[in-house]
Amino acid sequence: MLVRVALTILIILVVNSVPGVAQCPDVGPGGDAPLLTGLVLDESGVVALPGVQVIVTWSGGGVEALTGADGRYYACELPADENLVAIARFLGFSSKGAEMRLPAGEVGEHDFSIALSEGPRQITELGRIVGSVLDQETQRPVDAAVVGLVGRAFEAVTDSAGRFDLESVPAGEQELEVRHVAYGIQSSPVGVRAASTVFVEIRVSAQPVELEPIQVTVTGVRDLGLEQQGFYQRREAGEKLGLGRYFTWEDVERRAPRLITQMIADLPGTRLECGRNLRDRTCELGFVGNSGCSRANVYVDGMRVIRAEGRPPVALDEIVLPLEVAGVEVYPSPASVPAEYSGSSGRCGAIIIWTK
């Protein structure tokens, strides 16, 4: 999500002599399953990236593949003539989803180019200030006030409700300035956090000699990426109706779990089932009361990576580390799952994870 990645899509149908086809025995003449292969390189197009996780999903499930030392991956067990979505993940970097369809027995090639030098997020050093301007004495909104930063060219004008929105604000301590014909020019410092939205309430006085000229109160801070994904809107509605459970990266840092499944399993009504092999211990999440469901649907950055029915292609703890999590939405009952994530197996509930 909010990741700056150069993605090059190239789909070519080739013959069964492609290296690695032997890894997928059902591919080729007489076979049913297509194969997706390709390279993952850095932005120079020269350096191969080993250990990159490539996830391919479709309406009924998904598979995972890892690049080898040569930067090449092989995704097997794909359904024929289905709408496939592929995504690459590497050290917190993610590509945009790429859509494709492959006929039965064919081999498609899809190359990813990840711009590691650009940094993991476009908004790493920027934040946002949203708020309202009120009269100190009457508490009424002040419209037509110009709000900006001292020494910066961009600014916003308050509407009839006194609201304003300043985007692309450099992170750090900023001097917030309010200008109005009835209140003059007044300013106050405000701290801006990178990749976050700061909500402020500004109170201005027409009598700056007798009263404090301006009061800025920070009423809340939101992660800008989660805000753009609708996380906070769903959380507000879900908490009012008691439909879901939610936590952000602050909650993860406070709990400091070794695995993300451990933190989700702490929620009431959640069932955690782990394998017996202690050296390679993987866990699956489900919800108590959802009969016939061995696990819940799991989405990462809006893409389903684990489906409730069938054999899971990969464990959740192998996809996401706690330090990568920006927010988590947990919907234990079919009625609580948002419409865009309900699907055919919405009866099993859903876990939606957003990464930084």
URQUIHU-V655183 format. One record per residue. N is the residue number from 1. PHI is phi in degrees with one decimal (999 if undefined). PSI is psi in whole degrees, -180 to 180 (* if undefined). Layout:
n | phi | psi
N | PHI | PSI
N | PHI | PSI
//
This chain:
n | phi | psi
1 | 999 | 163
2 | 32.2 | 42
3 | -119.0 | 131
4 | -89.8 | 106
5 | -133.9 | 129
6 | -83.3 | 119
7 | -117.6 | 121
8 | -109.9 | 123
9 | -106.0 | 126
10 | -141.2 | 114
11 | -112.8 | 118
12 | -130.4 | 132
13 | -87.4 | 125
14 | -127.6 | 175
15 | -82.9 | 174
16 | -76.1 | 9
17 | -89.6 | 5
18 | -62.1 | 134
19 | -59.4 | 139
20 | 96.9 | -8
21 | -62.4 | -28
22 | -62.1 | -22
23 | -72.5 | -18
24 | -123.6 | 86
25 | -63.9 | -20
26 | -82.6 | -3
27 | -87.6 | 146
28 | 112.5 | -172
29 | -56.2 | 128
30 | 84.0 | -9
31 | -86.0 | 162
32 | -103.6 | -32
33 | -96.9 | 132
34 | -77.9 | 168
35 | -124.9 | 139
36 | -114.8 | 126
37 | -137.6 | 168
38 | 165.2 | -177
39 | -111.8 | 152
40 | -121.1 | 115
41 | -122.0 | 165
42 | -79.3 | -178
43 | -64.9 | -20
44 | -74.6 | -18
45 | 76.9 | 12
46 | -115.7 | -42
47 | -87.7 | 120
48 | -77.8 | 143
49 | -108.4 | 107
50 | -81.3 | 157
51 | 73.6 | 16
52 | -80.5 | 135
53 | -89.2 | 121
54 | -111.9 | 121
55 | -113.7 | 128
56 | -116.8 | 124
57 | -124.9 | 161
58 | -148.9 | -177
59 | -61.6 | -25
60 | -104.8 | 0
61 | 160.8 | -150
62 | -173.9 | 166
63 | -136.4 | 162
64 | -126.0 | 145
65 | -139.9 | 152
66 | -117.8 | 142
67 | -74.5 | 146
68 | -86.6 | -165
69 | -63.7 | -25
70 | -90.7 | 5
71 | 79.8 | 8
72 | -101.5 | 144
73 | -123.9 | 161
74 | -135.0 | 115
75 | -102.7 | 111
76 | -102.3 | -179
77 | 56.9 | 39
78 | -90.4 | 146
79 | -77.8 | 146
80 | -81.5 | 144
81 | 54.2 | 39
82 | -113.1 | 156
83 | -77.3 | 107
84 | -99.7 | 147
85 | -127.6 | 124
86 | -113.2 | 144
87 | -145.1 | 144
88 | -112.8 | 138
89 | -129.2 | 133
90 | -153.1 | 113
91 | 52.6 | 43
92 | 88.2 | -7
93 | -91.9 | 143
94 | -135.8 | 145
95 | -88.8 | 167
96 | -73.6 | 153
97 | -65.9 | 139
98 | -119.1 | 128
99 | -99.5 | 147
100 | -163.7 | 166
101 | -134.5 | 139
102 | -127.0 | 132
103 | -70.0 | 166
104 | -63.0 | 137
105 | 73.4 | 5
106 | -99.8 | 167
107 | -120.7 | 123
108 | -108.7 | 147
109 | -115.9 | 132
110 | -136.9 | 113
111 | -101.1 | 136
112 | -107.6 | 141
113 | -124.5 | 114
114 | -105.9 | 122
115 | -85.1 | 83
116 | -66.8 | -31
117 | -71.9 | -15
118 | -78.5 | -11
119 | 90.0 | 156
120 | -72.0 | -15
121 | -142.5 | 145
122 | -69.8 | -28
123 | -106.0 | 28
124 | -57.3 | -37
125 | -111.7 | 13
126 | -122.2 | 151
127 | -135.3 | -165
128 | -147.5 | 144
129 | -120.2 | 121
130 | -124.0 | 137
131 | -175.5 | -164
132 | -141.5 | 155
133 | -113.7 | 125
134 | -123.3 | 154
135 | -75.5 | 132
136 | -61.8 | -37
137 | -88.4 | -47
138 | -90.7 | -16
139 | 66.7 | 12
140 | -85.8 | 151
141 | -65.7 | 146
142 | -106.7 | 112
143 | -94.0 | 163
144 | 63.8 | 22
145 | -88.4 | 140
146 | -94.5 | 120
147 | -114.3 | 129
148 | -157.2 | -172
149 | -110.0 | 137
150 | -60.7 | 126
151 | 85.2 | 2
152 | -115.5 | 147
153 | -80.1 | -32
154 | -79.8 | 147
155 | -157.1 | 171
156 | -134.8 | 157
157 | -114.2 | 132
158 | -69.0 | 147
159 | -89.2 | -169
160 | -63.8 | -21
161 | -94.1 | 7
162 | 77.7 | 11
163 | -87.2 | 151
164 | -147.8 | 165
165 | -146.3 | 115
166 | -109.4 | 117
167 | -103.9 | 165
168 | 54.1 | 48
169 | -89.8 | 127
170 | -59.2 | 139
171 | -68.1 | 152
172 | 118.9 | -172
173 | -78.1 | 122
174 | -121.5 | 155
175 | -100.2 | 109
176 | -88.3 | 129
177 | -121.0 | 138
178 | -121.6 | 129
179 | -123.3 | 132
180 | -154.5 | 146
181 | -62.5 | -31
182 | -91.3 | -13
183 | -120.9 | -6
184 | 74.2 | -150
185 | -113.1 | 124
186 | -134.8 | 147
187 | -144.7 | 160
188 | -161.1 | 149
189 | -74.6 | 150
190 | -146.8 | 138
191 | -88.5 | 133
192 | -116.0 | 128
193 | -97.7 | 138
194 | -60.0 | 141
195 | 58.2 | 31
196 | -137.0 | 157
197 | -105.7 | 123
198 | -99.3 | 126
199 | -100.1 | 125
200 | -128.2 | 157
201 | -125.7 | 120
202 | -108.2 | 127
203 | -115.1 | 122
204 | -114.3 | 154
205 | -122.8 | 140
206 | -80.5 | -6
207 | -125.6 | 71
208 | -63.3 | -18
209 | -74.0 | -39
210 | -88.0 | -29
211 | -123.2 | 165
212 | -58.2 | 129
213 | -62.1 | -35
214 | -155.9 | 140
215 | -127.0 | 123
216 | -114.2 | 121
217 | -117.6 | 121
218 | -76.8 | 118
219 | -98.3 | -7
220 | 170.7 | 159
221 | -131.7 | 132
222 | -123.8 | 147
223 | -69.8 | 125
224 | -64.7 | -37
225 | -64.7 | -44
226 | -64.9 | -35
227 | -64.2 | -42
228 | -68.4 | -25
229 | -88.3 | 1
230 | 81.2 | 13
231 | -59.6 | -48
232 | -69.9 | -33
233 | -65.4 | -44
234 | -66.8 | -37
235 | -65.2 | -43
236 | -61.5 | -46
237 | -69.5 | -41
238 | -66.7 | -39
239 | -70.9 | -33
240 | -66.5 | -39
241 | -95.2 | -5
242 | 68.4 | 36
243 | -93.7 | -31
244 | -141.4 | 177
245 | -129.9 | 144
246 | -140.7 | 147
247 | -151.3 | 156
248 | -113.3 | -176
249 | -64.2 | -27
250 | -63.7 | -40
251 | -65.0 | -39
252 | -64.9 | -44
253 | -63.9 | -37
254 | -67.8 | -40
255 | -80.1 | -34
256 | 52.5 | 56
257 | -76.6 | 154
258 | -75.4 | -36
259 | -127.4 | 147
260 | -68.3 | -29
261 | -63.6 | -30
262 | -64.1 | -40
263 | -72.7 | -42
264 | -64.7 | -37
265 | -67.2 | -16
266 | -71.0 | -18
267 | -72.9 | 143
268 | -60.3 | 140
269 | 83.6 | 2
270 | -96.2 | 139
271 | -113.4 | 130
272 | -116.8 | 122
273 | -121.0 | 123
274 | -116.5 | 151
275 | -68.4 | 164
276 | -85.1 | -20
277 | -76.1 | 107
278 | -67.6 | -26
279 | -74.1 | -30
280 | -131.4 | 64
281 | -85.8 | 114
282 | -116.9 | 147
283 | -124.2 | 149
284 | -120.5 | 145
285 | -108.3 | 140
286 | -149.0 | -178
287 | -125.1 | 139
288 | -68.0 | 133
289 | 101.3 | -15
290 | -89.2 | 88
291 | -64.9 | 141
292 | 81.1 | 3
293 | -115.3 | 119
294 | -82.9 | -21
295 | -155.3 | 174
296 | -101.3 | 157
297 | -68.8 | 136
298 | -122.0 | 129
299 | -117.8 | 139
300 | -123.3 | 119
301 | 53.3 | 40
302 | 87.4 | -5
303 | -109.5 | 135
304 | -76.7 | 122
305 | -110.0 | -20
306 | -135.8 | 125
307 | -100.5 | 154
308 | -68.3 | -31
309 | -109.7 | 149
310 | 87.8 | -178
311 | -80.7 | 125
312 | -68.3 | 134
313 | -71.2 | -24
314 | -160.6 | 150
315 | -79.9 | 149
316 | -60.0 | -40
317 | -66.6 | -17
318 | -86.5 | -13
319 | -95.6 | -43
320 | -129.5 | 132
321 | -97.3 | 152
322 | -54.0 | -37
323 | -70.1 | -13
324 | -92.0 | -9
325 | -82.4 | 130
326 | -98.8 | -36
327 | -164.7 | 156
328 | -136.5 | 135
329 | -116.6 | 130
330 | -121.7 | 120
331 | -121.0 | 99
332 | -76.4 | -28
333 | -111.6 | 154
334 | -56.7 | -37
335 | -69.9 | -21
336 | -88.9 | -17
337 | -69.9 | 127
338 | -57.6 | 150
339 | -56.8 | -38
340 | -71.0 | -11
341 | -121.1 | 7
342 | -73.0 | -56
343 | 62.3 | -170
344 | -73.2 | -24
345 | -113.8 | 31
346 | -64.5 | -16
347 | -64.8 | -16
348 | -91.8 | 1
349 | 81.7 | 175
350 | -148.3 | 146
351 | -122.0 | 121
352 | -115.7 | 121
353 | -116.6 | 133
354 | -113.6 | 132
355 | -97.8 | 161
356 | -69.8 | *
//
